[in-house]
Amino acid sequence: MLYLVGLGLGDATDITVKGLRAVRGCARVYLEAYTSLLTVGKEALEELYGKEVILADRELVEQGANEILKDADVIDVAFLVVGDPFGATTHSDLVLRAVHAGIPYRVVHNASVLNAVGCCGLQLYNFGETVSIVFWSDSWRPESFYDKICKNRKAGQHTLCLLDIKVKEQSVENMMRGRKIYEPPRFMTVSQAANQLISIIKRRRAEEGEGAELGVTEDTLCVGVARLGADNQLIQVATLQQLASCDLGGPLHSLVVSGRLHPLEVDMLRVHALPGALEQLQTLDSSTYWS
């Protein structure tokens, strides 16, 4: 059996009882180590499980999946994922490989950013399409995420923005020369994401004129979330402009761009609002919606 086990978002103890029982019965245990980040090292997991944990980087999961699935038709193998196993689409490929190899699989679900983000006060069923904001480079500055946020806001929906993670990445030069030299890990902050969005807003305003109606502006109400699910979790409700200069501390960060607000959402957002954003929220009485 191949077990895909969600670890949740906090520390080693966030694993479910069902997941822990499965892991302790497995002959090999892999920890996926590139789509998210756990607040503790693998040593803490090994102490709790009583098992060796093998780190599985992107190269192993995407190119060496056969190594993970080796003998999984006769022994139990666990594949651990921070959050929920299907929070990242790449894990569907591992399941399909198992199915094609005649290996049974079982999924043990857990909390992920996709549902835990509700703690910021915005109701989950009011969210639209989730987007990813990637690190820009000198030669690559995509803007599609901005358009998707605007599309969500036009429909009155909030947008969860997942921020880029660069782990075990190679420079173009090292990749071309075949050198196994990797860049230091990078984790996008809410501030970096906000600044990229503001750059897009300024460019489009310059193209379309000052009177242009943009779907997202510097005054749009947003939520910055850091270390979701951890003991030192931080939530800040602010305008996009305010978040561009906010330091929310260490990774991982997420950004939420608000849409139309329900009165209950307004009340919840006030709990975490910075001055400026709070003033904006105070103008909304409990009987109206905001767009």
Secondary structure, 3 states (H helix, E strand, C coil): CEEEEECECCCHHHCCHHHHHHHHCCCEEEEECCCCCCCCCHHHHHHHHCCCCEEECHHHHHHCHHHHHCCCCCCCEEEEECECCCCCCHHHHHHHHHHHCCCCEEEECCCCHHHHHHHHCCCHHHECCCEEECCCCCCCCCCHHHHHHHHHHHCCCEEEEEECEECCCCCHHHHHCCCCCCCCCEECCHHHHHHHHHHHHHHHHHHHCCCCCCCCCCCCEEEEEECCCCCCCEEEEEEHHHHCCCCCCCCCEEEEECCCECHHHHHHHHCCECCCHHHHHHCCCCCCCEC
